Amino acid sequence: MWAAEVIGTVVATRKHQKLVGQKLLIVRRLGRDGKLTEAESVAVDTVGAGVGDRVLVLKEGGSAAMSMGIPGPPVNVVIAGIIDEIYVKQ
């Protein structure tokens, strides 16, 4: 799991049938300091996130795909929560 910020959207009129009706967003990972890094991914949104939201991301295969409740979707990255606040002990 990692924290990210939604920086954009993806529109794909032709996609795998198990992705039909799913919202795709571009997320950029947040560093420990809370600043954006260069690492970006396309993620399936399961919580109604939007551009500018800070989100909790599940990455890499099985756990991400299972969180969607759809058997066997071709998904590696899923937005699983919208973050209200982040506290890091310095």
N, C-alpha and C positions, 0 to 999 in steps of 0.2 A: 504494500500500500504506500501511496505517496500523495503529497499535496500538490495541487496545480491550479492554474488560473485558466479559465476558458477564454481563448483569444480569437476564436472564429468558428464558422460553421462550414459544413460540407454538404453540398447538394448532389445527390447521385440518383438520377432518374432510373438508371438500370443498375441493379445490384442483386446479390444473392437473395433468394426468396425469403430466407429467415431474417433478413434485415429490412424487409418491407415494413414501413410504419415506424421504424426506429429513427430517432434523431441522432445525427452524427455531429460531433463538435471537435474542434481542434483545441487541445490543451497543452499548456507549457508548464513544465515542472517548476516548483518553487524550491529554492535552496533553503538551507537551515536558517539563513538570515531573513527569510521571507521574500527575497527578491527573485524575479524570474531568471531561470537559467536558459540555456540554448536548447534543451531537450524538449522536443515536441512529439505529440502522438495524436492520432485520430481516435476518439473514444465514443462508445455508444452511451447516450445519456439515459439513465433510468430514473432520474429524480426531478426532472424539469429545470435543469440548470440553463443559464444563458451567458452570453458574452459578458465578461467582467466578473463573473462569480468565481470565488475560490472554492475548489471542490476536492473531495476525497476520491482517489482513483485506485481501482484494483487493476493490476497489470499481470500479464502473462497467463494466457490460456485458461485451464480448467476452472479455477476459482472465479475468474472474471466472467466466463461464459455461463457458469452455473448460476451466478447471481441474477441473470436475466430471466430465469425460469423457463427458458426455451431449450429443449434438448438439441445439443449439437450446433449452436450457431457459430459461424466463422468469426469469432471475436477474441481479441487479445487484451483489449483495454476497455474498462467500463467505469463510468462515473457512478459512484455509489452513495455520495452524500454531498451536501452543500455545507461548507465550513462557515460557522459564525465567527469564531475567533481561534487564534493559534497562540499558545503560550510556550516559550522555550526558555528554560533556565539557562542563564549565562554563566 
